[in-house]
Amino acid sequence: MHAILLPKVDKVLMYDATIWKKSEIRLPAGHCRLLNKTTGEKDCFCHSVLFDIATTAITPLQLHTDTWCSSGGLSIDGNLVGTGGFQGGAKTVRYLETCTRHKRNYLMVDSSWLVVATLSAMCTFHEKDAPMPSPTSFDFLKKTSDKDENNLYPFVHLSTDGNLFIFANDRAVLLNPKSNKVVREFPALPGGHRNYPATGMSVLLPIKLHSKNNRVIPAEVLVCGGSGHRDAYTQASKDIFYTALEDCGRIRIRDKKPAWKREVMPSPRVMGDMMILPTGDVLLLSGAQIGCSGWGFAREANLGPAIYHPKAKLGSRFRELTASTIPRMYHSSSVVLPDGKILVAGSNTNNGYVYNAMFPTELRVEKFLPPYTWIHQ
């Protein structure tokens, strides 16, 4: 599932795949998605909501295309722009404006742009098939693919020089987004594989802006977890599960001779979440300790969060925190809230809504309180 904070309204947008044509929330009466004009088959279930972080109330949103495996982010004005997905949603661009001010506005896309009609307390995405420009071949992704791929969903960070740091599998390049040319190659990160299905985590560490106008603004990237085995996905399909990686790599990407510095996490982690906290520290949570991404391809949920202190001395940067009681595995999400707390939701290692599995489809939402919030409790 996807989750992102919409800062203008202090609500978290959540959306999931529509492929299963069901959920535990129905759309308001009469509002269904037509799936087949010939048979009249409809999907009357909600696959996206706005979650009110203060009251836990939810506002149903209607999706017209499948957002499974899509991507997205906030526009400069704080609205969501999502791209891609599955099947009919693969070439779709979605745009969600803040709709809580107009709870009675129902927005629908037609062949030109959108039509506005009044309905009852419901919002929906503007969705439109996007014209696809001529693709640019990116040989880096071909070079980083292996038997089990291990280079899907690459980590992408905007460098302080305007280029894109792109990490896939076990190595990275710096890409000029205007010329689509690779302007720098980085040394490989030893230890294993870091991208789907050997899913690790990555953040761009907080950037320090000096008082002097430096020509080179330092930038550091942190990559943690994953799998040390190239065939983790293949073996997991045979019920053979490898222990996840327990290490991190840290690199100063603006240095003249950048090199990875490795350090050890408190526990192995694959499919985890990693995010920057208001203090400048890094939070790691959720995921599994053995296996990899995939339907039922992981075991031993990693319940224990950890904080990483980037400015501390090497060897003393990690601190373990109170464990959760809810496994957050494949398809879980975490969001930093305006008050500094962390909203944690999702987890589904099953192909559909399944509640009698080893790791049932998880519908509960919880908040994690980092140490800096404790004084205010």
Buried (B, 14 or more C-beta within 10 A) or exposed (E): BBBBBBEBBBBBBBBBBBBBBBBEEEBBEEBBBEEEEEEEEBBBBBBBBBBBBEEEEBBBBBBBBBBBBBEBEBEEEEBBEBBBBBEBBBBBBBBBBBBBEEEEBBBBBEEEEEEEEEBEEBBBBBBBBEEEEEEEEBEBBEEBBBEBBBBBEBBBBEBBBEBBBBBBBBBBBBBBEEEEEBEBEBBEBEBBBBBBBBBBBBBBBBEEEEEEEEEEBBBBBBBBBBBBBBBBBBBBBEEEBBBBBBBBBBBBBBEEEBEBEEBEBBBBBBBBBBBBBEBEBBBBBBBBBBBBBBBBBBBBBBBBBBBBBBEEEEEEBBBEBEEBEBBBBBBBBBBBBEEBBBBBBBBBBBEEBBEEEEBBBBBEBEEBBBEEBEEEE
